[in-house]
Amino acid sequence: MIRVLVVDDDFMVARIHAAFVERTDGFEVAGTARTGAEALEMVGSLAPDLVLLDVHLPDLSGIEVLERLRSRADGDAHSVAVVMVTAERGAAAVRAALHGGAMQYLVKPFEYDDLADRLRQVAAALAR
C-alpha cells in the first residue's frame, strides 16, 4: 500500500484529491495538509511514500516545499515521491518542479483517470 499525503490549501480540493487517491487500488491517504509548513511537518511525522503537492500554498510555494524535502539531512525526506498537482501552467514552474525532483506534474482541474494514471506511474517507478 502506498501512503499519500495530500497538500492543498483549498479543503474541498484536498477532499476531492483524497477521494481520488482512496479510489485507486494500492493507495491510501496518510493525511492532508493545508500549508507548506504543515506538509513538511507531516512528512516527518507520517513518513508517506508520496506527496500530492500544490504549488500555490499560503506560506511557502510547493516548489519551496519540494526543495526543502530534497535538502533535508534525513534520508527519508529525500526518498519521498512528489507529484505536483496544481493550476500553475507556467513553463518555469513545471521546469522547477521536475528539476527539483518531482516525479510528475498534473495541471488542475483534472479527472480521476488523469490522477489514477499518474499514481500508477509512480507506483511502477517505486517498485523498481
N, CA, C and O atoms as CSV, one atom per row, in Angstrom:
chain,resi,resn,atom,element,x,y,z
A,1,MET,N,N,0.848,-1.188,0.000
A,1,MET,CA,C,0.000,0.000,0.000
A,1,MET,C,C,0.890,1.245,0.000
A,1,MET,O,O,1.795,1.361,0.826
A,2,ILE,N,N,0.637,2.163,-0.911
A,2,ILE,CA,C,1.390,3.408,-0.998
A,2,ILE,C,C,0.615,4.478,-0.233
A,2,ILE,O,O,-0.542,4.771,-0.536
A,3,ARG,N,N,1.286,5.054,0.771
A,3,ARG,CA,C,0.665,6.052,1.648
A,3,ARG,C,C,0.912,7.443,1.089
A,3,ARG,O,O,2.044,7.804,0.767
A,4,VAL,N,N,-0.177,8.231,0.976
A,4,VAL,CA,C,-0.133,9.519,0.292
A,4,VAL,C,C,-0.513,10.657,1.243
A,4,VAL,O,O,-1.495,10.571,1.980
A,5,LEU,N,N,0.287,11.721,1.207
A,5,LEU,CA,C,-0.048,12.971,1.889
A,5,LEU,C,C,-0.565,13.932,0.828
A,5,LEU,O,O,0.137,14.231,-0.138
A,6,VAL,N,N,-1.802,14.420,1.006
A,6,VAL,CA,C,-2.415,15.366,0.077
A,6,VAL,C,C,-2.201,16.779,0.631
A,6,VAL,O,O,-2.573,17.065,1.770
A,7,VAL,N,N,-1.602,17.659,-0.176
A,7,VAL,CA,C,-1.309,19.026,0.259
A,7,VAL,C,C,-2.002,20.014,-0.672
A,7,VAL,O,O,-1.637,20.143,-1.840
A,8,ASP,N,N,-3.010,20.712,-0.141
A,8,ASP,CA,C,-3.716,21.744,-0.889
A,8,ASP,C,C,-4.376,22.679,0.102
A,8,ASP,O,O,-4.960,22.223,1.085
A,9,ASP,N,N,-4.294,23.990,-0.139
A,9,ASP,CA,C,-4.870,24.954,0.797
A,9,ASP,C,C,-6.389,25.047,0.695
A,9,ASP,O,O,-7.029,25.579,1.603
A,10,ASP,N,N,-6.974,24.548,-0.377
A,10,ASP,CA,C,-8.426,24.534,-0.542
A,10,ASP,C,C,-8.953,23.194,-0.022
A,10,ASP,O,O,-8.695,22.148,-0.619
A,11,PHE,N,N,-9.691,23.229,1.092
A,11,PHE,CA,C,-10.098,21.975,1.730
A,11,PHE,C,C,-11.008,21.142,0.835
A,11,PHE,O,O,-10.988,19.914,0.925
A,12,MET,N,N,-11.805,21.769,-0.023
A,12,MET,CA,C,-12.663,20.996,-0.926
A,12,MET,C,C,-11.832,20.280,-1.986
A,12,MET,O,O,-12.099,19.123,-2.312
A,13,VAL,N,N,-10.842,20.956,-2.515
A,13,VAL,CA,C,-9.951,20.338,-3.495
A,13,VAL,C,C,-9.183,19.195,-2.832
A,13,VAL,O,O,-9.049,18.117,-3.410
A,14,ALA,N,N,-8.682,19.429,-1.625
A,14,ALA,CA,C,-7.967,18.378,-0.898
A,14,ALA,C,C,-8.873,17.168,-0.678
A,14,ALA,O,O,-8.430,16.026,-0.803
A,15,ARG,N,N,-10.127,17.417,-0.353
A,15,ARG,CA,C,-11.078,16.321,-0.127
A,15,ARG,C,C,-11.303,15.518,-1.412
A,15,ARG,O,O,-11.361,14.289,-1.379
A,16,ILE,N,N,-11.429,16.217,-2.535
A,16,ILE,CA,C,-11.616,15.539,-3.825
A,16,ILE,C,C,-10.385,14.716,-4.173
A,16,ILE,O,O,-10.506,13.561,-4.581
A,17,HIS,N,N,-9.207,15.298,-4.015
A,17,HIS,CA,C,-7.970,14.577,-4.331
A,17,HIS,C,C,-7.812,13.359,-3.422
A,17,HIS,O,O,-7.402,12.291,-3.877
A,18,ALA,N,N,-8.134,13.518,-2.145
A,18,ALA,CA,C,-8.057,12.391,-1.210
A,18,ALA,C,C,-9.020,11.283,-1.631
A,18,ALA,O,O,-8.671,10.104,-1.568
A,19,ALA,N,N,-10.214,11.648,-2.055
A,19,ALA,CA,C,-11.187,10.638,-2.508
A,19,ALA,C,C,-10.664,9.919,-3.754
A,19,ALA,O,O,-10.841,8.708,-3.887
A,20,PHE,N,N,-10.024,10.651,-4.663
A,20,PHE,CA,C,-9.432,10.034,-5.846
A,20,PHE,C,C,-8.344,9.034,-5.445
A,20,PHE,O,O,-8.271,7.934,-5.992
A,21,VAL,N,N,-7.501,9.424,-4.486
A,21,VAL,CA,C,-6.425,8.540,-4.021
A,21,VAL,C,C,-7.023,7.266,-3.429
A,21,VAL,O,O,-6.600,6.161,-3.768
A,22,GLU,N,N,-8.000,7.424,-2.549
A,22,GLU,CA,C,-8.621,6.265,-1.890
A,22,GLU,C,C,-9.309,5.338,-2.890
A,22,GLU,O,O,-9.421,4.135,-2.651
A,23,ARG,N,N,-9.763,5.888,-3.990
A,23,ARG,CA,C,-10.457,5.104,-5.025
A,23,ARG,C,C,-9.481,4.276,-5.859
A,23,ARG,O,O,-9.902,3.372,-6.580
A,24,THR,N,N,-8.206,4.569,-5.772
A,24,THR,CA,C,-7.188,3.914,-6.597
A,24,THR,C,C,-6.568,2.746,-5.840
A,24,THR,O,O,-6.028,2.922,-4.748
A,25,ASP,N,N,-6.649,1.561,-6.422
A,25,ASP,CA,C,-6.101,0.360,-5.786
A,25,ASP,C,C,-4.624,0.545,-5.467
A,25,ASP,O,O,-3.852,1.039,-6.289
A,26,GLY,N,N,-4.248,0.142,-4.266
A,26,GLY,CA,C,-2.855,0.184,-3.847
A,26,GLY,C,C,-2.438,1.491,-3.190
A,26,GLY,O,O,-1.274,1.651,-2.824
A,27,PHE,N,N,-3.374,2.433,-3.033
A,27,PHE,CA,C,-3.075,3.733,-2.441
A,27,PHE,C,C,-4.023,4.034,-1.291
A,27,PHE,O,O,-5.195,3.657,-1.318
A,28,GLU,N,N,-3.497,4.723,-0.278
A,28,GLU,CA,C,-4.331,5.196,0.826
A,28,GLU,C,C,-3.834,6.568,1.260
A,28,GLU,O,O,-2.657,6.894,1.105
A,29,VAL,N,N,-4.749,7.369,1.805
A,29,VAL,CA,C,-4.393,8.699,2.279
A,29,VAL,C,C,-3.841,8.593,3.692
A,29,VAL,O,O,-4.502,8.082,4.596
A,30,ALA,N,N,-2.615,9.087,3.868
A,30,ALA,CA,C,-1.988,9.100,5.190
A,30,ALA,C,C,-2.390,10.347,5.952
A,30,ALA,O,O,-2.419,10.340,7.182
A,31,GLY,N,N,-2.707,11.444,5.220
A,31,GLY,CA,C,-3.094,12.690,5.855
A,31,GLY,C,C,-3.265,13.786,4.828
A,31,GLY,O,O,-2.967,13.605,3.647
A,32,THR,N,N,-3.756,14.940,5.296
A,32,THR,CA,C,-3.882,16.108,4.430
A,32,THR,C,C,-3.277,17.310,5.143
A,32,THR,O,O,-3.365,17.437,6.364
A,33,ALA,N,N,-2.668,18.179,4.365
A,33,ALA,CA,C,-2.052,19.403,4.896
A,33,ALA,C,C,-2.530,20.580,4.065
A,33,ALA,O,O,-2.794,20.439,2.870
A,34,ARG,N,N,-2.643,21.751,4.703
A,34,ARG,CA,C,-3.126,22.952,4.009
A,34,ARG,C,C,-2.048,23.999,3.799
A,34,ARG,O,O,-2.269,24.962,3.065
A,35,THR,N,N,-0.885,23.840,4.424
A,35,THR,CA,C,0.212,24.796,4.263
A,35,THR,C,C,1.504,24.044,3.990
A,35,THR,O,O,1.599,22.834,4.197
A,36,GLY,N,N,2.493,24.790,3.520
A,36,GLY,CA,C,3.793,24.185,3.293
A,36,GLY,C,C,4.431,23.703,4.583
A,36,GLY,O,O,4.997,22.611,4.633
A,37,ALA,N,N,4.339,24.519,5.629
A,37,ALA,CA,C,4.922,24.143,6.921
A,37,ALA,C,C,4.263,22.880,7.462
A,37,ALA,O,O,4.939,21.985,7.970
A,38,GLU,N,N,2.953,22.817,7.350
A,38,GLU,CA,C,2.232,21.631,7.816
A,38,GLU,C,C,2.642,20.404,6.998
A,38,GLU,O,O,2.789,19.311,7.545
A,39,ALA,N,N,2.822,20.586,5.701
A,39,ALA,CA,C,3.252,19.487,4.844
A,39,ALA,C,C,4.617,18.956,5.272
A,39,ALA,O,O,4.811,17.746,5.387
A,40,LEU,N,N,5.563,19.869,5.506
A,40,LEU,CA,C,6.909,19.444,5.918
A,40,LEU,C,C,6.864,18.704,7.247
A,40,LEU,O,O,7.539,17.689,7.420
A,41,GLU,N,N,6.075,19.208,8.179
A,41,GLU,CA,C,5.934,18.552,9.479
A,41,GLU,C,C,5.320,17.162,9.323
A,41,GLU,O,O,5.778,16.204,9.946
A,42,MET,N,N,4.288,17.054,8.498
A,42,MET,CA,C,3.594,15.779,8.332
A,42,MET,C,C,4.431,14.753,7.574
A,42,MET,O,O,4.298,13.552,7.812
A,43,VAL,N,N,5.290,15.210,6.667
A,43,VAL,CA,C,6.202,14.266,6.013
A,43,VAL,C,C,7.107,13.642,7.075
A,43,VAL,O,O,7.384,12.443,7.045
A,44,GLY,N,N,7.559,14.473,8.009
A,44,GLY,CA,C,8.407,13.968,9.081
A,44,GLY,C,C,7.682,13.021,10.020
A,44,GLY,O,O,8.250,12.011,10.436
A,45,SER,N,N,6.436,13.330,10.361
A,45,SER,CA,C,5.724,12.508,11.348
A,45,SER,C,C,5.004,11.313,10.738
A,45,SER,O,O,4.901,10.270,11.384
A,46,LEU,N,N,4.508,11.437,9.522
A,46,LEU,CA,C,3.727,10.353,8.913
A,46,LEU,C,C,4.545,9.462,7.986
A,46,LEU,O,O,4.150,8.330,7.707
A,47,ALA,N,N,5.673,9.961,7.510
A,47,ALA,CA,C,6.536,9.232,6.572
A,47,ALA,C,C,5.748,8.649,5.403
A,47,ALA,O,O,5.781,7.438,5.184
A,48,PRO,N,N,5.035,9.499,4.644
A,48,PRO,CA,C,4.291,8.982,3.489
A,48,PRO,C,C,5.250,8.544,2.390
A,48,PRO,O,O,6.418,8.934,2.378
A,49,ASP,N,N,4.748,7.736,1.473
A,49,ASP,CA,C,5.539,7.307,0.316
A,49,ASP,C,C,5.465,8.334,-0.806
A,49,ASP,O,O,6.368,8.442,-1.635
A,50,LEU,N,N,4.353,9.095,-0.811
A,50,LEU,CA,C,4.079,10.026,-1.898
A,50,LEU,C,C,3.405,11.273,-1.345
A,50,LEU,O,O,2.579,11.189,-0.435
A,51,VAL,N,N,3.760,12.433,-1.897
A,51,VAL,CA,C,3.104,13.693,-1.561
A,51,VAL,C,C,2.482,14.249,-2.835
A,51,VAL,O,O,3.171,14.446,-3.836
A,52,LEU,N,N,1.171,14.501,-2.792
A,52,LEU,CA,C,0.492,15.254,-3.854
A,52,LEU,C,C,0.572,16.705,-3.418
A,52,LEU,O,O,-0.059,17.090,-2.433
A,53,LEU,N,N,1.333,17.510,-4.133
A,53,LEU,CA,C,1.718,18.830,-3.648
A,53,LEU,C,C,1.263,19.953,-4.572
A,53,LEU,O,O,1.652,20.004,-5.738
A,54,ASP,N,N,0.439,20.850,-4.044
A,54,ASP,CA,C,0.004,22.035,-4.778
A,54,ASP,C,C,1.152,23.049,-4.817
A,54,ASP,O,O,1.959,23.102,-3.889
A,55,VAL,N,N,1.232,23.848,-5.877
A,55,VAL,CA,C,2.268,24.884,-5.964
A,55,VAL,C,C,1.895,26.097,-5.127
A,55,VAL,O,O,2.743,26.662,-4.436
A,56,HIS,N,N,0.622,26.501,-5.185
A,56,HIS,CA,C,0.191,27.724,-4.517
A,56,HIS,C,C,-0.346,27.424,-3.119
A,56,HIS,O,O,-1.484,26.984,-2.956
A,57,LEU,N,N,0.489,27.670,-2.123
A,57,LEU,CA,C,0.129,27.482,-0.722
A,57,LEU,C,C,0.260,28.831,-0.021
A,57,LEU,O,O,0.973,29.707,-0.510
A,58,PRO,N,N,-0.412,29.015,1.111
A,58,PRO,CA,C,-0.420,30.341,1.739
A,58,PRO,C,C,0.909,30.795,2.348
A,58,PRO,O,O,1.135,31.997,2.491
A,59,ASP,N,N,1.782,29.869,2.704
A,59,ASP,CA,C,3.020,30.260,3.384
A,59,ASP,C,C,4.271,30.041,2.542
A,59,ASP,O,O,5.110,30.935,2.437
A,60,LEU,N,N,4.399,28.893,1.958
A,60,LEU,CA,C,5.532,28.549,1.099
A,60,LEU,C,C,4.969,28.083,-0.232
A,60,LEU,O,O,3.845,27.583,-0.284
A,61,SER,N,N,5.716,28.233,-1.287
A,61,SER,CA,C,5.247,27.647,-2.542
A,61,SER,C,C,5.527,26.138,-2.496
A,61,SER,O,O,6.395,25.679,-1.753
A,62,GLY,N,N,4.796,25.396,-3.282
A,62,GLY,CA,C,5.052,23.964,-3.374
A,62,GLY,C,C,6.465,23.675,-3.850
A,62,GLY,O,O,7.061,22.669,-3.464
A,63,ILE,N,N,7.002,24.553,-4.686
A,63,ILE,CA,C,8.386,24.398,-5.162
A,63,ILE,C,C,9.349,24.516,-3.974
A,63,ILE,O,O,10.307,23.749,-3.871
A,64,GLU,N,N,9.091,25.482,-3.074
A,64,GLU,CA,C,9.925,25.618,-1.878
A,64,GLU,C,C,9.809,24.390,-0.981
A,64,GLU,O,O,10.806,23.927,-0.427
A,65,VAL,N,N,8.601,23.867,-0.839
A,65,VAL,CA,C,8.404,22.655,-0.028
A,65,VAL,C,C,9.210,21.513,-0.640
A,65,VAL,O,O,9.893,20.783,0.077
A,66,LEU,N,N,9.134,21.355,-1.954
A,66,LEU,CA,C,9.887,20.309,-2.644
A,66,LEU,C,C,11.386,20.486,-2.412
A,66,LEU,O,O,12.085,19.515,-2.120
A,67,GLU,N,N,11.885,21.716,-2.541
A,67,GLU,CA,C,13.315,21.971,-2.316
A,67,GLU,C,C,13.719,21.607,-0.893
A,67,GLU,O,O,14.773,21.008,-0.678
A,68,ARG,N,N,12.888,21.965,0.072
A,68,ARG,CA,C,13.208,21.645,1.472
A,68,ARG,C,C,13.176,20.147,1.716
A,68,ARG,O,O,14.003,19.623,2.463
A,69,LEU,N,N,12.238,19.455,1.098
A,69,LEU,CA,C,12.193,17.996,1.243
A,69,LEU,C,C,13.468,17.360,0.692
A,69,LEU,O,O,14.028,16.444,1.295
A,70,ARG,N,N,13.913,17.849,-0.445
A,70,ARG,CA,C,15.090,17.258,-1.091
A,70,ARG,C,C,16.393,17.634,-0.389
A,70,ARG,O,O,17.400,16.946,-0.550
A,71,SER,N,N,16.385,18.722,0.391
A,71,SER,CA,C,17.620,19.158,1.038
A,71,SER,C,C,17.729,18.740,2.499
A,71,SER,O,O,18.736,19.019,3.151
A,72,ARG,N,N,16.713,18.080,3.012
A,72,ARG,CA,C,16.751,17.669,4.421
A,72,ARG,C,C,17.888,16.699,4.677
A,72,ARG,O,O,18.279,15.920,3.808
A,73,ALA,N,N,18.402,16.766,5.880
A,73,ALA,CA,C,19.528,15.900,6.257
A,73,ALA,C,C,19.112,14.438,6.373
A,73,ALA,O,O,19.900,13.544,6.064
A,74,ASP,N,N,17.876,14.186,6.817
A,74,ASP,CA,C,17.467,12.794,6.971
A,74,ASP,C,C,17.168,12.191,5.605
A,74,ASP,O,O,16.606,12.859,4.738
A,75,GLY,N,N,17.533,10.960,5.419
A,75,GLY,CA,C,17.373,10.283,4.137
A,75,GLY,C,C,15.933,10.066,3.736
A,75,GLY,O,O,15.644,9.976,2.543
A,76,ASP,N,N,15.017,9.978,4.687
A,76,ASP,CA,C,13.621,9.685,4.372
A,76,ASP,C,C,12.998,10.756,3.493
A,76,ASP,O,O,12.262,10.439,2.559
A,77,ALA,N,N,13.280,12.003,3.776
A,77,ALA,CA,C,12.680,13.096,3.002
A,77,ALA,C,C,13.186,13.084,1.561
A,77,ALA,O,O,12.468,13.485,0.645
A,78,HIS,N,N,14.423,12.622,1.361
A,78,HIS,CA,C,14.967,12.562,0.012
A,78,HIS,C,C,14.212,11.543,-0.830
A,78,HIS,O,O,14.091,11.708,-2.044
A,79,SER,N,N,13.703,10.492,-0.197
A,79,SER,CA,C,13.116,9.400,-0.951
A,79,SER,C,C,11.618,9.518,-1.154
A,79,SER,O,O,11.051,8.738,-1.919
A,80,VAL,N,N,10.954,10.457,-0.503
A,80,VAL,CA,C,9.508,10.584,-0.686
A,80,VAL,C,C,9.227,11.049,-2.116
A,80,VAL,O,O,9.821,12.014,-2.599
A,81,ALA,N,N,8.313,10.347,-2.779
A,81,ALA,CA,C,7.934,10.716,-4.136
A,81,ALA,C,C,7.016,11.930,-4.072
A,81,ALA,O,O,6.227,12.071,-3.137
A,82,VAL,N,N,7.122,12.806,-5.069
A,82,VAL,CA,C,6.289,14.008,-5.111
A,82,VAL,C,C,5.653,14.126,-6.488
A,82,VAL,O,O,6.323,14.020,-7.515
A,83,VAL,N,N,4.342,14.348,-6.484
A,83,VAL,CA,C,3.605,14.685,-7.697
A,83,VAL,C,C,3.031,16.072,-7.475
A,83,VAL,O,O,2.236,16.278,-6.558
A,84,MET,N,N,3.427,17.023,-8.306
A,84,MET,CA,C,2.884,18.365,-8.228
A,84,MET,C,C,1.486,18.330,-8.836
A,84,MET,O,O,1.297,17.847,-9.952
A,85,VAL,N,N,0.517,18.842,-8.098
A,85,VAL,CA,C,-0.877,18.860,-8.532
A,85,VAL,C,C,-1.339,20.306,-8.379
A,85,VAL,O,O,-1.617,20.754,-7.266
A,86,THR,N,N,-1.421,21.039,-9.492
A,86,THR,CA,C,-1.591,22.480,-9.387
A,86,THR,C,C,-2.254,23.090,-10.604
A,86,THR,O,O,-2.258,22.499,-11.684
A,87,ALA,N,N,-2.807,24.264,-10.428
A,87,ALA,CA,C,-3.357,25.022,-11.548
A,87,ALA,C,C,-2.270,25.812,-12.276
A,87,ALA,O,O,-2.524,26.378,-13.339
A,88,GLU,N,N,-1.067,25.854,-11.715
A,88,GLU,CA,C,0.053,26.605,-12.304
A,88,GLU,C,C,0.516,25.922,-13.593
A,88,GLU,O,O,1.015,24.797,-13.572
A,89,ARG,N,N,0.340,26.625,-14.713
A,89,ARG,CA,C,0.688,26.068,-16.021
A,89,ARG,C,C,1.996,26.629,-16.575
A,89,ARG,O,O,2.463,26.181,-17.622
A,90,GLY,N,N,2.582,27.589,-15.895
A,90,GLY,CA,C,3.776,28.242,-16.411
A,90,GLY,C,C,4.942,27.295,-16.589
A,90,GLY,O,O,5.196,26.431,-15.750
A,91,ALA,N,N,5.650,27.470,-17.695
A,91,ALA,CA,C,6.780,26.595,-18.005
A,91,ALA,C,C,7.852,26.644,-16.923
A,91,ALA,O,O,8.483,25.629,-16.627
A,92,ALA,N,N,8.061,27.817,-16.331
A,92,ALA,CA,C,9.091,27.941,-15.293
A,92,ALA,C,C,8.744,27.081,-14.079
A,92,ALA,O,O,9.625,26.438,-13.507
A,93,ALA,N,N,7.486,27.063,-13.685
A,93,ALA,CA,C,7.071,26.256,-12.532
A,93,ALA,C,C,7.206,24.766,-12.839
A,93,ALA,O,O,7.650,23.988,-11.994
A,94,VAL,N,N,6.821,24.379,-14.046
A,94,VAL,CA,C,6.935,22.970,-14.439
A,94,VAL,C,C,8.403,22.544,-14.419
A,94,VAL,O,O,8.747,21.500,-13.865
A,95,ARG,N,N,9.262,23.364,-15.027
A,95,ARG,CA,C,10.702,23.050,-15.045
A,95,ARG,C,C,11.257,22.976,-13.631
A,95,ARG,O,O,11.991,22.044,-13.301
A,96,ALA,N,N,10.913,23.954,-12.790
A,96,ALA,CA,C,11.425,23.974,-11.417
A,96,ALA,C,C,10.986,22.728,-10.655
A,96,ALA,O,O,11.769,22.152,-9.899
A,97,ALA,N,N,9.759,22.318,-10.850
A,97,ALA,CA,C,9.252,21.134,-10.153
A,97,ALA,C,C,9.971,19.871,-10.616
A,97,ALA,O,O,10.411,19.066,-9.795
A,98,LEU,N,N,10.087,19.700,-11.909
A,98,LEU,CA,C,10.706,18.483,-12.431
A,98,LEU,C,C,12.205,18.458,-12.156
A,98,LEU,O,O,12.752,17.408,-11.819
A,99,HIS,N,N,12.874,19.594,-12.293
A,99,HIS,CA,C,14.310,19.658,-11.973
A,99,HIS,C,C,14.531,19.519,-10.466
A,99,HIS,O,O,15.582,19.052,-10.027
A,100,GLY,N,N,13.532,19.930,-9.676
A,100,GLY,CA,C,13.632,19.833,-8.229
A,100,GLY,C,C,13.352,18.446,-7.668
A,100,GLY,O,O,13.507,18.214,-6.469
A,101,GLY,N,N,12.941,17.529,-8.530
A,101,GLY,CA,C,12.760,16.157,-8.081
A,101,GLY,C,C,11.329,15.651,-8.049
A,101,GLY,O,O,11.081,14.553,-7.552
A,102,ALA,N,N,10.371,16.429,-8.572
A,102,ALA,CA,C,9.003,15.910,-8.665
A,102,ALA,C,C,8.966,14.824,-9.738
A,102,ALA,O,O,9.605,14.954,-10.782
A,103,MET,N,N,8.224,13.765,-9.480
A,103,MET,CA,C,8.122,12.668,-10.445
A,103,MET,C,C,7.122,12.974,-11.556
A,103,MET,O,O,7.291,12.524,-12.689
A,104,GLN,N,N,6.089,13.733,-11.234
A,104,GLN,CA,C,5.027,14.042,-12.181
A,104,GLN,C,C,4.547,15.466,-11.927
A,104,GLN,O,O,4.790,16.042,-10.866
A,105,TYR,N,N,3.857,16.024,-12.930
A,105,TYR,CA,C,3.269,17.364,-12.811
A,105,TYR,C,C,1.906,17.279,-13.461
A,105,TYR,O,O,1.798,17.022,-14.660
A,106,LEU,N,N,0.861,17.495,-12.674
A,106,LEU,CA,C,-0.507,17.363,-13.155
A,106,LEU,C,C,-1.232,18.688,-12.969
A,106,LEU,O,O,-1.272,19.232,-11.866
A,107,VAL,N,N,-1.807,19.210,-14.062
A,107,VAL,CA,C,-2.466,20.520,-14.020
A,107,VAL,C,C,-3.949,20.359,-13.684
A,107,VAL,O,O,-4.666,19.577,-14.308
A,108,LYS,N,N,-4.395,21.139,-12.657
A,108,LYS,CA,C,-5.808,21.162,-12.272
A,108,LYS,C,C,-6.570,22.081,-13.209
A,108,LYS,O,O,-5.983,23.020,-13.746
A,109,PRO,N,N,-7.837,21.846,-13.419
A,109,PRO,CA,C,-8.600,20.701,-12.935
A,109,PRO,C,C,-8.318,19.477,-13.803
A,109,PRO,O,O,-7.943,19.598,-14.970
A,110,PHE,N,N,-8.503,18.315,-13.218
A,110,PHE,CA,C,-8.285,17.068,-13.942
A,110,PHE,C,C,-9.342,16.063,-13.510
A,110,PHE,O,O,-10.030,16.247,-12.507
A,111,GLU,N,N,-9.451,15.016,-14.278
A,111,GLU,CA,C,-10.405,13.942,-13.995
A,111,GLU,C,C,-9.710,12.859,-13.174
A,111,GLU,O,O,-8.482,12.806,-13.098
A,112,TYR,N,N,-10.513,12.006,-12.569
A,112,TYR,CA,C,-9.968,10.905,-11.774
A,112,TYR,C,C,-8.953,10.091,-12.575
A,112,TYR,O,O,-7.871,9.781,-12.076
A,113,ASP,N,N,-9.302,9.743,-13.824
A,113,ASP,CA,C,-8.419,8.887,-14.625
A,113,ASP,C,C,-7.038,9.503,-14.829
A,113,ASP,O,O,-6.042,8.783,-14.904
A,114,ASP,N,N,-6.970,10.835,-14.918
A,114,ASP,CA,C,-5.675,11.515,-15.079
A,114,ASP,C,C,-4.794,11.294,-13.848
A,114,ASP,O,O,-3.614,10.967,-13.972
A,115,LEU,N,N,-5.375,11.474,-12.664
A,115,LEU,CA,C,-4.608,11.268,-11.436
A,115,LEU,C,C,-4.282,9.793,-11.252
A,115,LEU,O,O,-3.157,9.451,-10.887
A,116,ALA,N,N,-5.244,8.920,-11.497
A,116,ALA,CA,C,-5.006,7.479,-11.333
A,116,ALA,C,C,-3.852,7.022,-12.222
A,116,ALA,O,O,-3.035,6.199,-11.809
A,117,ASP,N,N,-3.786,7.555,-13.440
A,117,ASP,CA,C,-2.691,7.217,-14.350
A,117,ASP,C,C,-1.352,7.652,-13.768
A,117,ASP,O,O,-0.383,6.893,-13.811
A,118,ARG,N,N,-1.287,8.875,-13.218
A,118,ARG,CA,C,-0.050,9.365,-12.610
A,118,ARG,C,C,0.319,8.511,-11.387
A,118,ARG,O,O,1.487,8.179,-11.186
A,119,LEU,N,N,-0.676,8.164,-10.584
A,119,LEU,CA,C,-0.406,7.345,-9.400
A,119,LEU,C,C,0.165,5.990,-9.801
A,119,LEU,O,O,1.085,5.489,-9.155
A,120,ARG,N,N,-0.367,5.403,-10.849
A,120,ARG,CA,C,0.137,4.097,-11.302
A,120,ARG,C,C,1.570,4.219,-11.810
A,120,ARG,O,O,2.390,3.328,-11.592
A,121,GLN,N,N,1.868,5.334,-12.493
A,121,GLN,CA,C,3.239,5.553,-12.966
A,121,GLN,C,C,4.205,5.671,-11.790
A,121,GLN,O,O,5.314,5.139,-11.830
A,122,VAL,N,N,3.776,6.368,-10.754
A,122,VAL,CA,C,4.610,6.496,-9.553
A,122,VAL,C,C,4.794,5.131,-8.906
A,122,VAL,O,O,5.908,4.784,-8.512
A,123,ALA,N,N,3.728,4.353,-8.789
A,123,ALA,CA,C,3.812,3.023,-8.174
A,123,ALA,C,C,4.801,2.150,-8.942
A,123,ALA,O,O,5.592,1.428,-8.335
A,124,ALA,N,N,4.759,2.211,-10.271
A,124,ALA,CA,C,5.684,1.429,-11.095
A,124,ALA,C,C,7.121,1.869,-10.851
A,124,ALA,O,O,8.019,1.033,-10.751
A,125,ALA,N,N,7.343,3.176,-10.754
A,125,ALA,CA,C,8.692,3.692,-10.522
A,125,ALA,C,C,9.192,3.305,-9.126
A,125,ALA,O,O,10.366,2.978,-8.959
A,126,LEU,N,N,8.315,3.340,-8.136
A,126,LEU,CA,C,8.714,2.979,-6.767
A,126,LEU,C,C,9.006,1.483,-6.635
A,126,LEU,O,O,9.789,1.067,-5.780
A,127,ALA,N,N,8.372,0.682,-7.488
A,127,ALA,CA,C,8.565,-0.776,-7.425
A,127,ALA,C,C,9.905,-1.205,-8.020
A,127,ALA,O,O,10.360,-2.326,-7.789
A,128,ARG,N,N,10.536,-0.314,-8.784
A,128,ARG,CA,C,11.821,-0.669,-9.434
A,128,ARG,C,C,12.933,-0.744,-8.452
A,128,ARG,O,O,14.071,-1.028,-8.827
